[in-house]
Amino acid sequence: MVIELDVTAPIAPDLPVVERRARIPAGFLAGGRAAGIKASGRPDLALVTVPGGASPAAAAAVFTPNAFAAAPVRRSRASLRATGGWARAVVSTSGSANAATGPAGDADQARVGELVAGALGIGADDVLHLSTGIIGTRLPLDRVAAGLDALVPALAATDDGLEAVAVALRTTDSVTKVATVSVALPDDRGELHDVRVSGTAKGVGMIHPRMATMLSVILTDAAASPELLAGILRPAAARTWNQLSVDGDTSTNDTVFVLASGASPAAPVVADSPAAAALAGAVEAVARDLARQQAADGEGATCLLSCQVTGAADAADARAVARAVISSSLVKAAAHGKDPNWGRIAGAAGNARLADAAVLEAAGLAADEAAARGGGPARLDPNRLRIAIAGHLVYDGEGGGPQTFDRAAARAAMDAPEIVIRLDLGLGDGAGEAFGCDLTEAYVRENSEYTT
């Protein structure tokens, strides 16, 4: 079925409203500080834990598929396997990626887990790991140890503690990224309770779709199993962070964790229930908003670039086209110049390829269909395609192709914090979106001197 839409109008997502502030869910302690890992002296060590004596939190994750996956990624995978998806702490170090550091780097990361475990009185496998920074550098374990000694006594069940985590995650981010959603879930008697879902994220460069494309920690006080959390996180990441691209490079350290403390009086969330749908919507809303914050803060960026696609044969095609448009260097450069060059958009859309099979399956396709379509071309008919830039219809395949439009007015409309590119493919009811930013001289300058 083909649904006719006003292609000049942006689409509002059917997700809960997000509050851009750190609001810590019940059942967690958090904090961050400077430990001297970064030469700048800025905060670089963060910790999220469950209180002593509390049950472990259910946990799920998505990780980079990069062949050079960093030591913290490998350590976290091993921890989740060992515990069956439960965790008591997440530790983050910023300033050294601890990637491509060989066996010594693995030993360093294991030692970080031992230091956290000793400070908190838990097992090393109860610790999940995040690390970000320069590839090929070793972690300064003496500074991490001293930092933990100072940080652990200061951990708090406060919004400021969670904000400190978000600050300590940052590397080249110019702003701290936080998002919170509250949803009402029932207890065993049917009485509703506010359940909180709060997330932090970092990453504004080396960002490109492949499952997760940065570091993020999402916390909730809902009670849920690791399996349920995994079933929520994987499709949410595929529809949000996998649709985020700043520069076309996927990191070695990409990780997203979601942890559920179970501290809310609401009943445990079970699969295929209204509560599960509500929790999934909250997690996706937080993930989407964090992805948009990351795109807007892309290295050197001056604007957020959004592409919304409707009328695709299915959602996988829609996401592929949206991703191709915002990933195009030519489109990104045109966005920076406020140039309504629709030909670049059409060219990028026509070259769109679907995500790989693992991402398609995570987003909801059956395994056999995902395997058959992974990496294949998106379906597109130029004779049905419509394109609008910043609210101006510039191309209509069924209306003669190129449209006469007020170029000066379109340029003026593009001079905004967010540029929305809308495409309707005219083939079905599939919809999807992607987020990026403009490509600027500042991006080249920043990355030409990153290690010097």
HELIX and SHEET records of a PDB file:
HELIX    1   1 ALA A   71  THR A   83  1                                  13    
HELIX    2   2 GLY A  102  LEU A  120  1                                  19    
HELIX    3   3 ALA A  124  ASP A  126  5                                   3    
HELIX    4   4 LEU A  141  LEU A  151  1                                  11    
HELIX    5   5 VAL A  152  ALA A  154  5                                   3    
HELIX    6   6 ASP A  159  LEU A  169  1                                  11    
HELIX    7   7 PRO A  226  ARG A  239  1                                  14    
HELIX    8   8 TRP A  241  GLN A  243  5                                   3    
HELIX    9   9 PRO A  274  ALA A  296  1                                  23    
HELIX   10  10 ALA A  315  SER A  327  1                                  13    
HELIX   11  11 SER A  329  HIS A  336  1                                   8    
HELIX   12  12 TRP A  342  GLY A  350  1                                   9    
HELIX   13  13 ALA A  357  ALA A  362  1                                   6    
HELIX   14  14 ALA A  367  ARG A  373  1                                   7    
HELIX   15  15 GLY A  397  GLY A  399  5                                   3    
HELIX   16  16 ARG A  407  MET A  414  1                                   8    
HELIX   17  17 GLU A  441  SER A  448  1                                   8    
SHEET    1   A 4 LEU A  29  ARG A  33  0                                        
SHEET    2   A 4 LEU A  45  THR A  49 -1                                        
SHEET    3   A 4 ALA A  89  SER A  96 -1                                        
SHEET    4   A 4 VAL A 127  ILE A 134  1                                        
SHEET    1   B 6 TRP A  86  ALA A  87  0                                        
SHEET    2   B 6 ALA A  57  PHE A  63 -1                                        
SHEET    3   B 6 THR A 255  ALA A 260 -1                                        
SHEET    4   B 6 LEU A 215  THR A 220  1                                        
SHEET    5   B 6 LEU A 192  LYS A 202 -1                                        
SHEET    6   B 6 LYS A 177  PRO A 186 -1                                        
SHEET    1   C 6 GLY A 401  PRO A 402  0                                        
SHEET    2   C 6 HIS A 392  ASP A 396 -1                                        
SHEET    3   C 6 ARG A 386  ILE A 389 -1                                        
SHEET    4   C 6 GLU A 418  ASP A 424 -1                                        
SHEET    5   C 6 LEU A 304  ALA A 312  1                                        
SHEET    6   C 6 GLY A 430  CYS A 437 -1                                        
END                                                                             
